[in-house]
Amino acid sequence: MSYDSNNVFAKILRGEIPARKLYEDAFALAFPDVAPSAPTHVLVIPKGAYENYDAFVARASDAEITGFFKAVRSVAQQLGAQHYRLITNKGEDAGQSVHHFHVHILGGKTLGTLLGE
């Protein structure tokens, strides 16, 4: 799959779709999920055009990878999250609906089992 520059996260990065920015630096942007699955549900996206985790790790520079994951940690700290879950999905069968790599930060309640079973 190739990167679709018209996906919703690419449009958010370009400022074509508004988002409530919770965090932004040279590597990442964070904003609340529009359909939260937990009291705390924030998305962190890299600034680069990567369709999923595999593409990000394969093509991003070491600085981008380090900067992105440090941003995820900074966002979790900014949220005051003591306990949280990080989720990323690759492909439709895994639940990926926007094909721009992103990490979900979920918390604010006891989350239960990993797959909700």
Buried (B, 14 or more C-beta within 10 A) or exposed (E): EEBEEEBBBBBBBEEEEEBEEBBBEEBBBBBBBEEEEBEBBBBBBBBBBBBBBEBBEEBBEEEBBEBBBEBBEBBBEEBEBEEBBBBBBBEEEEEBEBBBBBBBBBBBEEBEEEEEE
